[in-house]
């Protein structure tokens, strides 16, 4: 009989997105490997967020077959491109190739447990269900993007029959999950409403990144130092981030003859080209500085230029149930936060006393908060930043959350071998 107390596992991680230094799942694979587990990652060719295949990947594919001690198995996919149709093909190609190509690449491998990292789309659950069945091993399904709620929020699903059909599909995916993890408490409650979910759903937020801010950094050379209040936004530039309201807030400030600020945007996404054009059309581009996406480990050097960090989301039910991925990172930085969002993310800023927050889309209030925060002295700004840092260390401890995840994986594998 097999050992019923297995602590060193063979883990299959399934994720559509994986490459060095850019995603939480990279950290997870590294931390699980450090705990002595043998980790294999099934993922696609790297093309997010630009929509095209990484140039470095084309030249040095061998570099992308290993990450720390984890083996990376990559499958060909149609890149995201710049259109909705391309994105659909991207999702579809990953679904089909992860199953068919993935099957042949994993045919001789056995696993104790599967960990599925579910960003968009949830169709990755079909892949994880398939391998859970054929490999006869349980799976942990970590939900970081709530479907179909996100599709409803973005007006992709509008008709009742479409929504109901998609809910049945999601329920089917959840049926094949032995443990479901939700990145927010609100999301957890929503998941528990599905008939196939019983007592196997738990809260597991994304952890903070305090270790990135432990050592001393030099300010990023890419950004010019200016004696002006600097607001920084780092992350995805998409529809969900509601840049229309951010631009309206800036226009409102300018109308009030308040011009002593700049907003630095670091990142990429589907709305970046629109944003660049809109800034010029509105003649407010001189208040913005746009930069490309950089590796996570470089962000502390960019944050040294910031007086406050900006987070924003549309006022949609799905987004209100989400803790924005950047929020824990912001809290860890020790910088004050300017928030324009509702729901769980807003509550965290309020509870932590780490910044000023207004409701999603309330650009008037955002403009007032920008004016207000520029009047704070260094002591006030420092206190808000420290409040956030302490909150992150208390509520989003990486070691505690990785430990919790590890316990779930061991628990499931031991159940498998006790049968």
N, C-alpha and C positions, 0 to 999 in steps of 0.2 A: 504493500500500500504506500502511496506517495506521502511525503511529509506534509502534515496538516498545519504546520507552523512556518510556512515559507515566508521569508523576509527579503530575499533577493530574487527579484522577478525578471521575467522577459516581457517587456512592455512594448506594445505597438501603439505609437502615437499617430493619429490621423488628423491632418490639418491641410487646408488648401494653401495656406501661406506659411512659409518658413525660409528664412535666410539670416545670415549672421547679423546680430546686434539690433534687429528691428522689431521683433515681436516677443511677447511674453512667453510664447510656446518655446522659443529658444532657451529662455531661462529655465523653463520647466524641464526640458530635456537634459540640460546641464545639471540641474539640482538633483534630478532622479538618478542620473549617472553617478553623481558624487555619493549618493546613498548606497551605491553598489548594484543598482539595477542595470540590466542590459537593455538599452533603449534603441528601438528602430523607429524611424519617422517616415511615414508615407505622405508625400506632398507633391505639389506641382512645380513646374518651372517658374522661377521668380520673375514677376512682371508687375507687381503692385508697388506703389500707386501710379506709376507713370503710364501703365497700360501697354508697354512694350517690353520685350525680353531684355534683361540686364545685359549690357555690353560685356561686362566682366564674365558673366556666365557663359556667353558665347565663346569667349577666348579660353576660359579656364574652368571647364565643366567639372574637372576632377576636384577642384576646391570646394564644390558644393555637394560632395558625396559624404562629407564628414563634418560634424560640428562637435567640437570638444571630443567626448567619448561616444557620441551617438552616431549610428549609421543612418544616412539620409538616402532614401530611395525616391527618386524624382520621376514623375511621369509627364509626358508631353501634353500640353494643353494649348488651346487657342487663347491668345493673349487678350486682356481686357479691352484694349483699344480705347476709343474715346466716345463710342456710341452705346446706347442701351442694347442694341442688337448684338454688338460685339460682347457686351457684358453677359448677355444671355448665353451666347455661344461659349464664353469662358466657363460659366457655371456648368453648362451641359457637358462640355468636353472633359472637365475634371471629374464629373460624376461617372461618365462612361469609362474613361481611361483609368480612373482610380480602381474601378472594379475589374475591368478586363486586363489591362496592362499590369495593374497592381497584383492581380491574382497570380500571374506567371512569375512576377518578380518575388512574390512572397510564398510561392508554392511549397518550398522546402523548409520554411521557417515555422516554428511553433511559438506560441505566446501564452503567457499566464493571464494577461488582462489587456484590454484595449482602453486607451484614453483618447477621446475625441474632443478636439478644440473647435467649438462651433461658433465661428464668426458668421458673416454672410457667405454663402447661403446655407440654410438648414438641410439642403439636399445631401450634404456630407453625411447626414444620418443614415441615408440609404447605403452608402459605402461602409459605414461602421457596422450597421446591422448585418450586411452581407458577410463581412469578415468575422463578426462575432458568431455567426451561425456555422460557417465552414471551418473555422479554427476552434470551435467549441470552447470559447472562452468569454467571460463576462466583460461588460464595457461600462466605463464611466463617461458620461456625456456632459461636458461643461458648456452651458449656454451663456454666451456673451452678447448675443444679438437675438432679440426675441422676434420670432416669426410666427404667424403672418403679421403681427402687430407693426413691425417696421415697414412692411410693404403697404399696409394701410396708411401709415403716417406719411409715406412718400407718394400717396395717391396712385400707386401701381395697381393695387387691388381696390376696386370701388363697388362692384356689384355684390349683393348678398350671397348669391350662389357661388361666386368665386371665393369669397372669404370662407364660407362654410366648407367648401371642398378642400381648401388649403388647411383648414383646421383639422379635418379628418386625416389629411396626410401627415400633419405634425403629430397628431395623436398616435398614428401608426408608428412613427419614428420613436416616440417616447416609450411605446410598448416594448421595444427591443433594448431599452436602456435599463441596466441593473441598478445604477445610481445616476441621478440627474443632479448636477450642480448649477446653481444660478448665481450670477455675479452681483445681484442686488436683492434686497428683501422683497421689494415690490415685484420684481421679476419672479421670485420664488412663489409668491402667492398666486400669480397668474398661471404659472406652470402647474400648480396643484389643482387647478380647475379642470384639467384634462382627465377624462375617465380612465385612461390607461396609467395614470400616475397615482400611486397609492401613498405609501410612507417611505418612498425611496428618493425623495427630493430634499436637497439641503442647500444652505447658503454658503457660498465660497466666493468672496470678492477677490478682485485683483489686488495684489499687494503693492505697497509703496516701494520706492526705489532709493531708500535712504543711503544705501552703500555708495551710490553714485556721487553723493555730496559729502563724503567723508574726507576726501583729500582736497588739497588746495589746487585751484585752477587759475590759469591766466585767461583774461577775457578773450573771446573769440576774435581773431584778427579780421574776419570777414565783415564785422560790423564796426562802423566808425563811432568812436565815443563822442557823445554830444551832451552838453549841459542843458538837458531838456528832459521832462518826465517821459519815461519810456515804458509803454505797455507792450507786452509780448504775447503772441498767440503761437503755440506750437502744436502741429498735428495735421489731421486731415482737413482739407479745404473742400467741403462738399455742401450739398443742399441742407443736410441736417444741422450744420453749424450756423445757419441763418445769417450769412454775411450781409444780406440786404438790410437787416436791422442795425448791424454794426456801422454800415455806411451812413444810414440815416442818423445815427447818433453823432457821427463825426460832422455831418452836414449841419446838424442842430447846434453843435458846439461852435462851428465857424460862424453861423448866423449870429450867435451871441458874442462874437468877437473873442472867443476863447481859442487860442491857437498854440499855446505852449505845451505841446505834447507830440509824440510820434507813436505809431503803432507798427511794430515789427512782426511780420508773418513768416514763420518758418514751417515749411511743409509743402505738400503737393496734394492733388486731388482733382476730381471731376469739374470743380467750379473755378479752378485757378485761372484759366484763360479768360473766362467770363469776368472774373474779379479784376484782372489786369485792365481789361477794356473798360469796365464800369468806372474804375478809379479815374481814368483819363477823361471819360465822358462827363463825369461829375466834377471834374477839375479839382479833385482832392488827393491826387496821387502823391503830392509832395508831403502829405502827412503819413504816408505808408512806405515801408521798406519790405520788399518781398525777397525771400531767400528759398533755396531748394531744401529738400528734406536731408537731414544729416543723421548719422548714427546716434543712437540713444546715449551712448557713453560720452558724446561730445556736447550734449545739451547743457550740462552745468556751466560750461564755459560761455555759452550763449546767454544763459540766464543771468550771468554777472552783469550784463548790460541792462537788465530789466528792473524797473521799479515796482511793477505789478504784472501779474499774469492773467490773461483773459481766457475764459471758457464760456461757450455759448451753445445753445441747442434750441431747435424749434419747439413750440408748445404742442407736442403730440403725445398721446398716451404712452406709446411705446418708448419714447425718449425720456419721459418723466419717470418711467420705471427703471431707467438705466443709470448706473454710475459712470459718467464719461471716463474713458480709459486714461485720459490725461490728468484727471483730477488727483489721483493718488501721487502721481509724479510731481505735480504742482505743489501739493502739500509737503512733500519731502524736501522740496527745494528751500523752504524757509522764506519764500517770497509771498507778499500779500496777493490775494486773488480777487479779480473782478469777475463776477458771474452774471450771466444773463440766461437764466434757465429756471425750470420748475422741477418739482418732484424731489427724488432722492438726492440728486447732485446738489441742489440748492440747500436742502436740509443739512447736508454735511458741511457746507461752507458756514452756515449759520451756527450749527452746533460747535464747530471747531473754533469759531470766532477768528477765522483766518482771512476775512476780507469783506467786501461789500457785494451784495447780491440783489438783483431785481428779476422780475418775471420775464420769461421768454418773450421776445418781441417788443418789450417796453424800452424802446430806444431813448425816450425822453429821460426815463429813470437811469438808464445806463450813462447817458451824457452827464446827468447830475452827479452820479457816483464817480465818474472820471474827474469832474471838477472838484468834488469833495476830497478824493484821495490825494490829489495834487497839493492840497493844503496841509496834509499830515506831515509832521516832522519825522526825522529819522527814527526817533524812539518809538513813535506810534506804528510806523511801518514795520519796524523790527519786531515789535510785540505781536502784530498780526501774523507775521511770517513764522515766528517761534510757536505760536498757538497751533498753526497748521502742522508744523513739523512734529510737535508732541502728539497731536491727534493721529497723525499717520503712523507714528511708532506704536501707539496704543491700539488702534483699531485695524491697521493694515500691516501688521508685522509679517515680513516675508518668511522668516523661519517658522512662525506658528502656522501660517497658511500652507506652506509647502509640507509641513509635518502633518497637517490635517488631510491634505490631498494624498500623501503617502499612506496614511492609515486607511483611507478608503480603498486604495488599490490593493493593499495587503489583505484587507478584510474580504474583498471580493475573490481574490485568488485562493485564499484559504477555504472559502465556501466551495469553490470549484473542486478542490482536491479532497474535501471532506464528504463529497457525494459518493 
